[in-house]
Amino acid sequence: MDDAAQMLLAIAGQLERAQELSNVAEELSGELATLTGMGRSDEDGATVTVDHQGIVIDVAFSDAIRDADGPTVSEWVMSATTRAIEDLQKQAEPIRAAILQPHLAAPAVDFSARIDELFERVQRLDAETSAATPVKDEFEGGSR
């Protein structure tokens, strides 16, 4: 099998692998899309739920909100949101690892050295061919 055919087979293999990884990414996206995270503030003043992207989808307050001022409520919401996102990340990590791990072990193929080698061979062949068949310059013997 010649070098060009080997390269084409390798490229076809990489395209197949890319399609496989695309399918894995789609599966991972579907699994992650079902997740929600929940977090509570230190004083349980606020509970926040976030969707799979970390966007707040629900905020609930305890009865303690009646006696709380604005900055306190703000702190409750911010800390509960941070904890909800952390909860989401903790849930997502094992799913990511389980789905992606089998696909991350294969090393990437670097064709750059091989392409350089083939290019040099083509240049050599071109030079040999040019040397074997002299090309007449259209300006030879004429004025420029």
KEDO-349890 format. One record per atom (N, C-alpha, C): residue number from 1; x, y, z; residue in one letter. Coordinates in nm, 4 decimals. Each point is the difference from the previous one (the first is absolute). Example, Ala and Ser with C-alpha at 12.3 -4.5 7.8 and 13.67 -1.06 7.14 Angstrom:
// residues 2
+-----+----------+----------+----------+--------+
| num |       c1 |       c2 |       c3 | residu |
+-----+----------+----------+----------+--------+
|   1 |   1.3190 |  -0.5690 |   0.7800 |      A |
|   1 |  -0.0890 |   0.1190 |   0.0000 |      A |
|   1 |   0.0900 |   0.1200 |   0.0000 |      A |
|   2 |  -0.0350 |   0.1050 |  -0.0720 |      S |
|   2 |   0.0820 |   0.1190 |   0.0060 |      S |
|   2 |  -0.0770 |   0.1090 |   0.0730 |      S |
+-----+----------+----------+----------+--------+
***
This chain:
// residues 144
+-----+----------+----------+----------+--------+
| num |       c1 |       c2 |       c3 | residu |
+-----+----------+----------+----------+--------+
|   1 |   0.0863 |  -0.1182 |   0.0000 |      M |
|   1 |  -0.0863 |   0.1182 |   0.0000 |      M |
|   1 |   0.0901 |   0.1235 |   0.0000 |      M |
|   2 |  -0.0308 |   0.0939 |  -0.0833 |      D |
|   2 |   0.0838 |   0.1186 |  -0.0095 |      D |
|   2 |  -0.0327 |   0.1006 |   0.1102 |      D |
|   3 |   0.0865 |   0.0971 |   0.0125 |      D |
|   3 |  -0.0109 |   0.0988 |   0.1078 |      D |
|   3 |  -0.1294 |   0.0792 |  -0.0052 |      D |
|   4 |  -0.0421 |   0.0393 |  -0.1181 |      A |
|   4 |  -0.1229 |   0.0787 |  -0.0134 |      A |
|   4 |  -0.1209 |  -0.0810 |   0.0462 |      A |
|   5 |  -0.0026 |  -0.1272 |  -0.0361 |      A |
|   5 |  -0.1117 |  -0.0860 |   0.0431 |      A |
|   5 |   0.0000 |  -0.0164 |   0.1512 |      A |
|   6 |   0.1189 |  -0.0151 |   0.0574 |      Q |
|   6 |   0.0096 |  -0.0111 |   0.1453 |      Q |
|   6 |  -0.0519 |   0.1263 |   0.0673 |      Q |
|   7 |   0.0362 |   0.1157 |  -0.0567 |      M |
|   7 |  -0.0478 |   0.1263 |   0.0581 |      M |
|   7 |  -0.1511 |   0.0113 |  -0.0113 |      M |
|   8 |  -0.0539 |  -0.0397 |  -0.1160 |      L |
|   8 |  -0.1455 |   0.0060 |  -0.0166 |      L |
|   8 |  -0.0707 |  -0.0927 |   0.0982 |      L |
|   9 |   0.0554 |  -0.1177 |   0.0214 |      L |
|   9 |  -0.0589 |  -0.0919 |   0.0976 |      L |
|   9 |   0.0073 |   0.0586 |   0.1413 |      L |
|  10 |   0.1114 |   0.0618 |   0.0320 |      A |
|  10 |   0.0149 |   0.0608 |   0.1324 |      A |
|  10 |  -0.0986 |   0.1149 |   0.0180 |      A |
|  11 |  -0.0158 |   0.0805 |  -0.1040 |      I |
|  11 |  -0.0952 |   0.1120 |   0.0067 |      I |
|  11 |  -0.1418 |  -0.0520 |   0.0135 |      I |
|  12 |  -0.0323 |  -0.1049 |  -0.0749 |      A |
|  12 |  -0.1336 |  -0.0601 |   0.0116 |      A |
|  12 |  -0.0229 |  -0.0520 |   0.1414 |      A |
|  13 |   0.1039 |  -0.0580 |   0.0581 |      G |
|  13 |  -0.0099 |  -0.0467 |   0.1388 |      G |
|  13 |  -0.0245 |   0.1144 |   0.0960 |      G |
|  14 |   0.0674 |   0.1113 |  -0.0231 |      Q |
|  14 |  -0.0202 |   0.1168 |   0.0858 |      Q |
|  14 |  -0.1403 |   0.0561 |  -0.0162 |      Q |
|  15 |  -0.0512 |   0.0009 |  -0.1206 |      L |
|  15 |  -0.1369 |   0.0482 |  -0.0219 |      L |
|  15 |  -0.1004 |  -0.0898 |   0.0714 |      L |
|  16 |   0.0240 |  -0.1301 |  -0.0054 |      E |
|  16 |  -0.0880 |  -0.0942 |   0.0695 |      E |
|  16 |   0.0049 |   0.0250 |   0.1508 |      E |
|  17 |   0.1197 |   0.0215 |   0.0502 |      R |
|  17 |   0.0172 |   0.0277 |   0.1446 |      R |
|  17 |  -0.0690 |   0.1312 |   0.0366 |      R |
|  18 |   0.0103 |   0.1000 |  -0.0856 |      A |
|  18 |  -0.0650 |   0.1291 |   0.0268 |      A |
|  18 |  -0.1514 |  -0.0170 |   0.0061 |      A |
|  19 |  -0.0552 |  -0.0811 |  -0.0888 |      Q |
|  19 |  -0.1439 |  -0.0258 |   0.0023 |      Q |
|  19 |  -0.0386 |  -0.0715 |   0.1287 |      Q |
|  20 |   0.0824 |  -0.0942 |   0.0406 |      E |
|  20 |  -0.0253 |  -0.0723 |   0.1248 |      E |
|  20 |   0.0019 |   0.0956 |   0.1188 |      E |
|  21 |   0.0978 |   0.0889 |   0.0023 |      L |
|  21 |   0.0083 |   0.0974 |   0.1097 |      L |
|  21 |  -0.1178 |   0.0964 |  -0.0036 |      L |
|  22 |  -0.0469 |   0.0335 |  -0.1187 |      S |
|  22 |  -0.1181 |   0.0845 |  -0.0114 |      S |
|  22 |  -0.1211 |  -0.0691 |   0.0606 |      S |
|  23 |  -0.0123 |  -0.1286 |  -0.0260 |      N |
|  23 |  -0.1103 |  -0.0771 |   0.0589 |      N |
|  23 |   0.0119 |  -0.0059 |   0.1522 |      N |
|  24 |   0.1222 |  -0.0155 |   0.0490 |      V |
|  24 |   0.0235 |  -0.0031 |   0.1443 |      V |
|  24 |  -0.0366 |   0.1353 |   0.0617 |      V |
|  25 |   0.0391 |   0.1081 |  -0.0659 |      A |
|  25 |  -0.0322 |   0.1341 |   0.0495 |      A |
|  25 |  -0.1508 |   0.0211 |   0.0053 |      A |
|  26 |  -0.0694 |  -0.0498 |  -0.1001 |      E |
|  26 |  -0.1459 |   0.0113 |  -0.0023 |      E |
|  26 |  -0.0616 |  -0.0791 |   0.1155 |      E |
|  27 |   0.0532 |  -0.1190 |   0.0247 |      E |
|  27 |  -0.0487 |  -0.0810 |   0.1121 |      E |
|  27 |   0.0255 |   0.0710 |   0.1324 |      E |
|  28 |   0.1204 |   0.0543 |   0.0150 |      L |
|  28 |   0.0351 |   0.0719 |   0.1222 |      L |
|  28 |  -0.0909 |   0.1200 |   0.0199 |      L |
|  29 |  -0.0234 |   0.0751 |  -0.1061 |      S |
|  29 |  -0.0874 |   0.1166 |   0.0072 |      S |
|  29 |  -0.1399 |  -0.0398 |   0.0450 |      S |
|  30 |  -0.0502 |  -0.1103 |  -0.0537 |      G |
|  30 |  -0.1324 |  -0.0473 |   0.0392 |      G |
|  30 |  -0.0065 |  -0.0399 |   0.1465 |      G |
|  31 |   0.1038 |  -0.0667 |   0.0467 |      E |
|  31 |   0.0048 |  -0.0406 |   0.1414 |      E |
|  31 |   0.0080 |   0.1220 |   0.0922 |      E |
|  32 |   0.0847 |   0.0951 |  -0.0365 |      L |
|  32 |   0.0178 |   0.1181 |   0.0849 |      L |
|  32 |  -0.1240 |   0.0886 |   0.0013 |      L |
|  33 |  -0.0748 |  -0.0010 |  -0.1100 |      A |
|  33 |  -0.1185 |   0.0867 |  -0.0107 |      A |
|  33 |  -0.1080 |  -0.0366 |   0.1007 |      A |
|  34 |   0.0078 |  -0.1180 |   0.0549 |      T |
|  34 |  -0.1021 |  -0.0418 |   0.0977 |      T |
|  34 |   0.0340 |   0.0430 |   0.1425 |      T |
|  35 |   0.1197 |   0.0495 |   0.0207 |      L |
|  35 |   0.0448 |   0.0334 |   0.1355 |      L |
|  35 |  -0.0515 |   0.1357 |   0.0472 |      L |
|  36 |  -0.0226 |   0.0084 |   0.1313 |      T |
|  36 |  -0.0235 |   0.1277 |   0.0676 |      T |
|  36 |   0.0822 |  -0.0022 |   0.1276 |      T |
|  37 |   0.0387 |   0.1165 |   0.0456 |      G |
|  37 |   0.0747 |   0.0108 |   0.1252 |      G |
|  37 |  -0.0800 |   0.0794 |   0.1008 |      G |
|  38 |   0.0199 |  -0.0306 |   0.1268 |      M |
|  38 |  -0.0711 |   0.0723 |   0.1043 |      M |
|  38 |   0.0988 |   0.0419 |   0.1085 |      M |
|  39 |  -0.0190 |   0.1217 |   0.0502 |      G |
|  39 |   0.0859 |   0.0494 |   0.1056 |      G |
|  39 |  -0.0781 |   0.0843 |   0.0986 |      G |
|  40 |   0.0462 |  -0.0026 |   0.1243 |      R |
|  40 |  -0.0634 |   0.0794 |   0.1064 |      R |
|  40 |   0.1027 |   0.0954 |   0.0603 |      R |
|  41 |  -0.0484 |   0.1125 |   0.0453 |      S |
|  41 |   0.0879 |   0.0950 |   0.0685 |      S |
|  41 |   0.0306 |  -0.0539 |   0.1391 |      S |
|  42 |   0.1009 |   0.0599 |   0.0659 |      D |
|  42 |   0.0420 |  -0.0480 |   0.1327 |      D |
|  42 |  -0.1148 |  -0.0041 |   0.0993 |      D |
|  43 |  -0.0816 |   0.1018 |   0.0007 |      E |
|  43 |  -0.1084 |   0.0093 |   0.0978 |      E |
|  43 |  -0.1285 |  -0.0640 |  -0.0511 |      E |
|  44 |   0.0094 |  -0.0712 |  -0.1116 |      D |
|  44 |  -0.1176 |  -0.0586 |  -0.0663 |      D |
|  44 |  -0.1038 |   0.1053 |  -0.0339 |      D |
|  45 |   0.0451 |   0.1226 |  -0.0169 |      G |
|  45 |  -0.0918 |   0.1077 |  -0.0344 |      G |
|  45 |  -0.0474 |  -0.0090 |  -0.1440 |      G |
|  46 |   0.0856 |  -0.0555 |  -0.0877 |      A |
|  46 |  -0.0358 |  -0.0112 |  -0.1412 |      A |
|  46 |   0.0437 |  -0.1359 |  -0.0533 |      A |
|  47 |  -0.0788 |  -0.0513 |  -0.0900 |      T |
|  47 |   0.0330 |  -0.1227 |  -0.0725 |      T |
|  47 |  -0.0106 |   0.0330 |  -0.1484 |      T |
|  48 |   0.1052 |  -0.0339 |  -0.0751 |      V |
|  48 |   0.0048 |   0.0308 |  -0.1427 |      V |
|  48 |   0.0167 |  -0.1303 |  -0.0776 |      V |
|  49 |  -0.0715 |  -0.0082 |  -0.1111 |      T |
|  49 |   0.0136 |  -0.1121 |  -0.0926 |      T |
|  49 |   0.0495 |   0.0564 |  -0.1333 |      T |
|  50 |   0.0997 |  -0.0694 |  -0.0574 |      V |
|  50 |   0.0530 |   0.0397 |  -0.1307 |      V |
|  50 |  -0.0191 |  -0.1132 |  -0.0994 |      V |
|  51 |  -0.0123 |   0.0363 |  -0.1281 |      D |
|  51 |  -0.0121 |  -0.1030 |  -0.1031 |      D |
|  51 |   0.1388 |  -0.0503 |  -0.0387 |      D |
|  52 |   0.0073 |  -0.0845 |  -0.1010 |      H |
|  52 |   0.1250 |  -0.0622 |  -0.0412 |      H |
|  52 |   0.1051 |   0.0991 |  -0.0493 |      H |
|  53 |  -0.0410 |   0.1221 |  -0.0302 |      Q |
|  53 |   0.0952 |   0.1023 |  -0.0430 |      Q |
|  53 |   0.0392 |   0.0937 |   0.1141 |      Q |
|  54 |  -0.0537 |  -0.0242 |   0.1178 |      G |
|  54 |   0.0303 |   0.0857 |   0.1142 |      G |
|  54 |  -0.0877 |   0.1233 |   0.0083 |      G |
|  55 |  -0.1079 |   0.0021 |  -0.0774 |      I |
|  55 |  -0.0920 |   0.1135 |   0.0004 |      I |
|  55 |  -0.1038 |  -0.0215 |   0.1097 |      I |
|  56 |  -0.0226 |   0.1030 |   0.0793 |      V |
|  56 |  -0.0961 |  -0.0100 |   0.1101 |      V |
|  56 |  -0.1404 |  -0.0202 |  -0.0570 |      V |
|  57 |  -0.0655 |  -0.1066 |   0.0472 |      I |
|  57 |  -0.1365 |  -0.0281 |  -0.0459 |      I |
|  57 |  -0.1010 |   0.0091 |   0.1140 |      I |
|  58 |   0.0502 |   0.0072 |   0.1244 |      D |
|  58 |  -0.0916 |   0.0131 |   0.1124 |      D |
|  58 |   0.0742 |   0.0561 |   0.1206 |      D |
|  59 |  -0.0689 |   0.0867 |   0.0732 |      V |
|  59 |   0.0513 |   0.0535 |   0.1258 |      V |
|  59 |  -0.1138 |  -0.0080 |   0.1008 |      V |
|  60 |   0.0296 |  -0.0596 |   0.1141 |      A |
|  60 |  -0.1004 |  -0.0093 |   0.1059 |      A |
|  60 |   0.0596 |   0.0581 |   0.1275 |      A |
|  61 |  -0.0815 |   0.0718 |   0.0747 |      F |
|  61 |   0.0452 |   0.0617 |   0.1248 |      F |
|  61 |  -0.0720 |  -0.0629 |   0.1182 |      F |
|  62 |   0.0723 |  -0.0049 |   0.1117 |      S |
|  62 |  -0.0631 |  -0.0484 |   0.1225 |      S |
|  62 |  -0.0746 |   0.1160 |   0.0659 |      S |
|  63 |  -0.0660 |  -0.0286 |   0.1073 |      D |
|  63 |  -0.0711 |   0.1044 |   0.0724 |      D |
|  63 |   0.0944 |   0.1056 |   0.0565 |      D |
|  64 |   0.1270 |  -0.0313 |   0.0097 |      A |
|  64 |   0.0979 |   0.0954 |   0.0531 |      A |
|  64 |   0.0121 |   0.1246 |  -0.0866 |      A |
|  65 |  -0.0520 |  -0.0031 |  -0.1194 |      I |
|  65 |   0.0099 |   0.1151 |  -0.0904 |      I |
|  65 |  -0.0745 |   0.1212 |   0.0566 |      I |
|  66 |  -0.1006 |  -0.0261 |   0.0813 |      R |
|  66 |  -0.0787 |   0.1110 |   0.0570 |      R |
|  66 |   0.0861 |   0.0937 |   0.0839 |      R |
|  67 |   0.1008 |  -0.0566 |   0.0664 |      D |
|  67 |   0.0845 |   0.0804 |   0.0892 |      D |
|  67 |   0.1335 |   0.0388 |  -0.0643 |      D |
|  68 |   0.0209 |  -0.0377 |  -0.1247 |      A |
|  68 |   0.1294 |   0.0250 |  -0.0648 |      A |
|  68 |  -0.0034 |   0.1289 |  -0.0806 |      A |
|  69 |   0.1171 |   0.0664 |  -0.0037 |      D |
|  69 |   0.0105 |   0.1197 |  -0.0834 |      D |
|  69 |   0.0491 |  -0.0396 |  -0.1397 |      D |
|  70 |   0.0046 |   0.0959 |  -0.0923 |      G |
|  70 |   0.0381 |  -0.0249 |  -0.1392 |      G |
|  70 |   0.1360 |  -0.0652 |  -0.0168 |      G |
|  71 |   0.1050 |   0.0547 |   0.0636 |      P |
|  71 |   0.1321 |  -0.0609 |  -0.0154 |      P |
|  71 |   0.0052 |  -0.1450 |   0.0499 |      P |
|  72 |  -0.0737 |  -0.0288 |   0.1050 |      T |
|  72 |  -0.0019 |  -0.1367 |   0.0527 |      T |
|  72 |  -0.0662 |  -0.0949 |  -0.0992 |      T |
|  73 |  -0.1144 |   0.0426 |  -0.0535 |      V |
|  73 |  -0.0696 |  -0.0834 |  -0.0989 |      V |
|  73 |   0.0889 |  -0.0207 |  -0.1230 |      V |
|  74 |   0.0673 |   0.1049 |  -0.0422 |      S |
|  74 |   0.0906 |  -0.0096 |  -0.1141 |      S |
|  74 |   0.1097 |  -0.1019 |   0.0277 |      S |
|  75 |   0.0592 |   0.0059 |   0.1187 |      E |
|  75 |   0.1046 |  -0.0954 |   0.0379 |      E |
|  75 |  -0.0545 |  -0.1423 |   0.0006 |      E |
|  76 |  -0.1213 |  -0.0195 |   0.0516 |      W |
|  76 |  -0.0611 |  -0.1331 |   0.0005 |      W |
|  76 |  -0.0118 |  -0.0539 |  -0.1419 |      W |
|  77 |  -0.0509 |   0.0832 |  -0.0891 |      V |
|  77 |  -0.0217 |  -0.0439 |  -0.1384 |      V |
|  77 |   0.1341 |  -0.0310 |  -0.0680 |      V |
|  78 |   0.0979 |   0.0867 |   0.0200 |      M |
|  78 |   0.1304 |  -0.0224 |  -0.0637 |      M |
|  78 |   0.0664 |  -0.1276 |   0.0519 |      M |
|  79 |   0.0002 |  -0.0211 |   0.1309 |      S |
|  79 |   0.0645 |  -0.1201 |   0.0527 |      S |
|  79 |  -0.0771 |  -0.1258 |  -0.0389 |      S |
|  80 |  -0.1318 |   0.0073 |  -0.0004 |      A |
|  80 |  -0.0801 |  -0.1155 |  -0.0412 |      A |
|  80 |   0.0221 |  -0.0312 |  -0.1483 |      A |
|  81 |   0.0156 |   0.1036 |  -0.0824 |      T |
|  81 |   0.0255 |  -0.0208 |  -0.1426 |      T |
|  81 |   0.1363 |  -0.0646 |  -0.0212 |      T |
|  82 |   0.0999 |   0.0471 |   0.0696 |      T |
|  82 |   0.1343 |  -0.0585 |  -0.0088 |      T |
|  82 |  -0.0040 |  -0.1476 |   0.0376 |      T |
|  83 |  -0.0702 |  -0.0318 |   0.1058 |      R |
|  83 |  -0.0095 |  -0.1399 |   0.0446 |      R |
|  83 |  -0.0809 |  -0.0853 |  -0.0981 |      R |
|  84 |  -0.0993 |   0.0581 |  -0.0617 |      A |
|  84 |  -0.0787 |  -0.0734 |  -0.0990 |      A |
|  84 |   0.0869 |  -0.0357 |  -0.1212 |      A |
|  85 |   0.0826 |   0.0941 |  -0.0431 |      I |
|  85 |   0.0895 |  -0.0255 |  -0.1126 |      I |
|  85 |   0.1043 |  -0.1052 |   0.0384 |      I |
|  86 |   0.0517 |   0.0068 |   0.1217 |      E |
|  86 |   0.0947 |  -0.1018 |   0.0469 |      E |
|  86 |  -0.0669 |  -0.1377 |   0.0029 |      E |
|  87 |  -0.1251 |  -0.0050 |   0.0448 |      D |
|  87 |  -0.0753 |  -0.1254 |   0.0018 |      D |
|  87 |  -0.0147 |  -0.0549 |  -0.1421 |      D |
|  88 |  -0.0332 |   0.0865 |  -0.0922 |      L |
|  88 |  -0.0144 |  -0.0392 |  -0.1400 |      L |
|  88 |   0.1314 |  -0.0573 |  -0.0543 |      L |
|  89 |   0.1100 |   0.0671 |   0.0294 |      Q |
|  89 |   0.1312 |  -0.0457 |  -0.0473 |      Q |
|  89 |   0.0362 |  -0.1360 |   0.0596 |      Q |
|  90 |  -0.0317 |  -0.0206 |   0.1283 |      K |
|  90 |   0.0275 |  -0.1295 |   0.0632 |      K |
|  90 |  -0.0801 |  -0.1120 |  -0.0665 |      K |
|  91 |  -0.1232 |   0.0295 |  -0.0374 |      Q |
|  91 |  -0.0824 |  -0.1001 |  -0.0675 |      Q |
|  91 |   0.0505 |  -0.0279 |  -0.1412 |      Q |
|  92 |   0.0464 |   0.1031 |  -0.0660 |      A |
|  92 |   0.0412 |  -0.0126 |  -0.1407 |      A |
|  92 |   0.1331 |  -0.0718 |  -0.0164 |      A |
|  93 |   0.0912 |   0.0154 |   0.0930 |      E |
|  93 |   0.1347 |  -0.0544 |  -0.0170 |      E |
|  93 |   0.0021 |  -0.1516 |  -0.0205 |      E |
|  94 |  -0.0696 |  -0.0800 |   0.0804 |      P |
|  94 |   0.0036 |  -0.1443 |  -0.0256 |      P |
|  94 |  -0.0625 |  -0.0378 |  -0.1350 |      P |
|  95 |  -0.1002 |   0.0749 |  -0.0420 |      I |
|  95 |  -0.0628 |  -0.0274 |  -0.1302 |      I |
|  95 |   0.0992 |   0.0300 |  -0.1111 |      I |
|  96 |   0.0662 |   0.1147 |   0.0091 |      R |
|  96 |   0.1015 |   0.0350 |  -0.0999 |      R |
|  96 |   0.1088 |  -0.1068 |  -0.0059 |      R |
|  97 |   0.0494 |  -0.0383 |   0.1178 |      A |
|  97 |   0.1088 |  -0.0981 |   0.0053 |      A |
|  97 |  -0.0442 |  -0.1336 |  -0.0596 |      A |
|  98 |  -0.1187 |  -0.0453 |   0.0343 |      A |
|  98 |  -0.0482 |  -0.1295 |  -0.0486 |      A |
|  98 |  -0.0182 |  -0.0001 |  -0.1511 |      A |
|  99 |  -0.0499 |   0.1081 |  -0.0541 |      I |
|  99 |  -0.0263 |   0.0046 |  -0.1441 |      I |
|  99 |   0.1253 |   0.0319 |  -0.0796 |      I |
| 100 |   0.0826 |   0.0920 |   0.0479 |      L |
| 100 |   0.1158 |   0.0438 |  -0.0779 |      L |
| 100 |   0.1248 |  -0.0862 |   0.0173 |      L |
| 101 |   0.0219 |  -0.0569 |   0.1168 |      Q |
| 101 |   0.1249 |  -0.0701 |   0.0293 |      Q |
| 101 |   0.0379 |  -0.1044 |  -0.1038 |      Q |
| 102 |  -0.0919 |  -0.0852 |  -0.0446 |      P |
| 102 |   0.0409 |  -0.0998 |  -0.0990 |      P |
| 102 |   0.0475 |   0.0613 |  -0.1324 |      P |
| 103 |  -0.0340 |   0.1238 |  -0.0247 |      H |
| 103 |   0.0326 |   0.0626 |  -0.1278 |      H |
| 103 |   0.1200 |   0.0928 |   0.0071 |      H |
| 104 |   0.0547 |   0.0202 |   0.1178 |      L |
| 104 |   0.1112 |   0.0936 |   0.0144 |      L |
| 104 |   0.1359 |  -0.0682 |  -0.0044 |      L |
| 105 |   0.0038 |  -0.1315 |   0.0035 |      A |
| 105 |   0.1267 |  -0.0715 |   0.0096 |      A |
| 105 |   0.0781 |  -0.0032 |  -0.1314 |      A |
| 106 |  -0.0651 |   0.0064 |  -0.1120 |      A |
| 106 |   0.0688 |  -0.0116 |  -0.1283 |      A |
| 106 |   0.0858 |   0.1237 |  -0.0280 |      A |
| 107 |   0.1246 |  -0.0204 |  -0.0380 |      P |
| 107 |   0.0860 |   0.1149 |  -0.0315 |      P |
| 107 |  -0.0396 |   0.0622 |  -0.1332 |      P |
| 108 |   0.0248 |   0.1267 |  -0.0102 |      A |
| 108 |  -0.0269 |   0.0726 |  -0.1254 |      A |
| 108 |   0.1114 |  -0.0304 |  -0.0997 |      A |
| 109 |  -0.0339 |  -0.0045 |  -0.1249 |      V |
| 109 |   0.0984 |  -0.0259 |  -0.1050 |      V |
| 109 |   0.0416 |   0.1332 |  -0.0602 |      V |
| 110 |   0.1314 |   0.0196 |  -0.0078 |      D |
| 110 |   0.0538 |   0.1231 |  -0.0575 |      D |
| 110 |   0.0581 |  -0.0326 |  -0.1375 |      D |
| 111 |  -0.0642 |   0.0530 |  -0.1023 |      F |
| 111 |   0.0426 |  -0.0270 |  -0.1361 |      F |
| 111 |   0.1020 |   0.1000 |  -0.0524 |      F |
| 112 |   0.0351 |   0.1004 |   0.0771 |      S |
| 112 |   0.0834 |   0.1074 |  -0.0539 |      S |
| 112 |   0.1353 |  -0.0504 |  -0.0499 |      S |
| 113 |   0.0665 |  -0.0862 |   0.0750 |      A |
| 113 |   0.1304 |  -0.0495 |  -0.0442 |      A |
| 113 |  -0.0147 |  -0.0846 |  -0.1266 |      A |
| 114 |  -0.1037 |  -0.0800 |  -0.0042 |      R |
| 114 |  -0.0243 |  -0.0852 |  -0.1165 |      R |
| 114 |  -0.0320 |   0.0841 |  -0.1241 |      R |
| 115 |  -0.0790 |   0.1029 |   0.0185 |      I |
| 115 |  -0.0333 |   0.0892 |  -0.1115 |      I |
| 115 |   0.1251 |   0.0703 |  -0.0507 |      I |
| 116 |   0.0849 |   0.0466 |   0.0926 |      D |
| 116 |   0.1263 |   0.0640 |  -0.0403 |      D |
| 116 |   0.0859 |  -0.0973 |  -0.0810 |      D |
| 117 |   0.0084 |  -0.1244 |   0.0453 |      E |
| 117 |   0.0790 |  -0.1007 |  -0.0698 |      E |
| 117 |  -0.0548 |  -0.0236 |  -0.1418 |      E |
| 118 |  -0.1306 |  -0.0139 |  -0.0108 |      L |
| 118 |  -0.0612 |  -0.0209 |  -0.1319 |      L |
| 118 |   0.0210 |   0.1210 |  -0.0905 |      L |
| 119 |  -0.0089 |   0.1189 |   0.0554 |      F |
| 119 |   0.0212 |   0.1213 |  -0.0791 |      F |
| 119 |   0.1430 |   0.0041 |  -0.0544 |      F |
| 120 |   0.0968 |  -0.0357 |   0.0853 |      E |
| 120 |   0.1391 |  -0.0023 |  -0.0439 |      E |
| 120 |   0.0206 |  -0.1030 |  -0.1109 |      E |
| 121 |  -0.0657 |  -0.1153 |   0.0113 |      R |
| 121 |   0.0112 |  -0.1026 |  -0.1036 |      R |
| 121 |  -0.0586 |   0.0501 |  -0.1328 |      R |
| 122 |  -0.1138 |   0.0678 |   0.0081 |      V |
| 122 |  -0.0613 |   0.0548 |  -0.1208 |      V |
| 122 |   0.0928 |   0.1029 |  -0.0637 |      V |
| 123 |   0.0610 |   0.0849 |   0.0819 |      Q |
| 123 |   0.0920 |   0.1005 |  -0.0533 |      Q |
| 123 |   0.1205 |  -0.0665 |  -0.0673 |      Q |
| 124 |   0.0537 |  -0.1055 |   0.0636 |      R |
| 124 |   0.1129 |  -0.0717 |  -0.0596 |      R |
| 124 |  -0.0385 |  -0.0626 |  -0.1333 |      R |
| 125 |  -0.1154 |  -0.0656 |  -0.0026 |      L |
| 125 |  -0.0471 |  -0.0610 |  -0.1246 |      L |
| 125 |  -0.0214 |   0.1056 |  -0.1079 |      L |
| 126 |  -0.0554 |   0.1134 |   0.0404 |      D |
| 126 |  -0.0222 |   0.1091 |  -0.0943 |      D |
| 126 |   0.1327 |   0.0516 |  -0.0540 |      D |
| 127 |   0.0969 |   0.0137 |   0.0885 |      A |
| 127 |   0.1327 |   0.0477 |  -0.0425 |      A |
| 127 |   0.0654 |  -0.1009 |  -0.0934 |      A |
| 128 |  -0.0118 |  -0.1296 |   0.0315 |      E |
| 128 |   0.0577 |  -0.1041 |  -0.0855 |      E |
| 128 |  -0.0674 |  -0.0001 |  -0.1368 |      E |
| 129 |  -0.1313 |   0.0134 |  -0.0003 |      T |
| 129 |  -0.0743 |   0.0015 |  -0.1252 |      T |
| 129 |   0.0370 |   0.1231 |  -0.0818 |      T |
| 130 |   0.0117 |   0.1123 |   0.0645 |      S |
| 130 |   0.0372 |   0.1239 |  -0.0702 |      S |
| 130 |   0.1399 |  -0.0095 |  -0.0571 |      S |
| 131 |   0.0910 |  -0.0636 |   0.0712 |      A |
| 131 |   0.1380 |  -0.0136 |  -0.0469 |      A |
| 131 |   0.0086 |  -0.0959 |  -0.1180 |      A |
| 132 |  -0.0863 |  -0.1003 |  -0.0023 |      A |
| 132 |   0.0023 |  -0.1000 |  -0.1070 |      A |
| 132 |  -0.0587 |   0.0541 |  -0.1295 |      A |
| 133 |  -0.0958 |   0.0909 |   0.0079 |      T |
| 133 |  -0.0623 |   0.0576 |  -0.1196 |      T |
| 133 |   0.0200 |   0.1503 |   0.0039 |      T |
| 134 |   0.0993 |   0.0484 |  -0.0729 |      P |
| 134 |   0.0269 |   0.1439 |   0.0031 |      P |
| 134 |  -0.1176 |   0.0788 |  -0.0589 |      P |
| 135 |  -0.0295 |   0.1057 |   0.0654 |      V |
| 135 |  -0.1083 |   0.0878 |  -0.0429 |      V |
| 135 |   0.0625 |   0.1181 |  -0.0714 |      V |
| 136 |  -0.0509 |   0.0276 |  -0.1199 |      K |
| 136 |   0.0544 |   0.1117 |  -0.0774 |      K |
| 136 |  -0.0643 |   0.1282 |   0.0496 |      K |
| 137 |   0.0824 |   0.0953 |   0.0323 |      D |
| 137 |  -0.0465 |   0.1305 |   0.0464 |      D |
| 137 |  -0.0547 |   0.0755 |  -0.1199 |      D |
| 138 |  -0.1180 |   0.0534 |   0.0119 |      E |
| 138 |  -0.0613 |   0.0715 |  -0.1133 |      E |
| 138 |   0.0791 |   0.1242 |  -0.0378 |      E |
| 139 |   0.0839 |   0.0478 |   0.0883 |      F |
| 139 |   0.0786 |   0.1198 |  -0.0296 |      F |
| 139 |   0.1399 |  -0.0347 |  -0.0505 |      F |
| 140 |   0.0303 |  -0.1301 |  -0.0043 |      E |
| 140 |   0.1332 |  -0.0388 |  -0.0459 |      E |
| 140 |   0.0263 |   0.0533 |  -0.1395 |      E |
| 141 |   0.1086 |   0.0609 |  -0.0159 |      G |
| 141 |   0.0396 |   0.0492 |  -0.1320 |      G |
| 141 |  -0.0715 |   0.1248 |  -0.0428 |      G |
| 142 |  -0.0953 |   0.0456 |   0.0752 |      G |
| 142 |  -0.0743 |   0.1202 |  -0.0373 |      G |
| 142 |   0.0304 |   0.1121 |   0.0967 |      G |
| 143 |  -0.0475 |   0.1175 |  -0.0317 |      S |
| 143 |   0.0237 |   0.1113 |   0.0904 |      S |
| 143 |  -0.1061 |   0.0024 |   0.1083 |      S |
| 144 |   0.0359 |   0.0500 |   0.1143 |      R |
| 144 |  -0.0923 |   0.0067 |   0.1121 |      R |
| 144 |  -0.0534 |   0.1361 |   0.0181 |      R |
+-----+----------+----------+----------+--------+
***
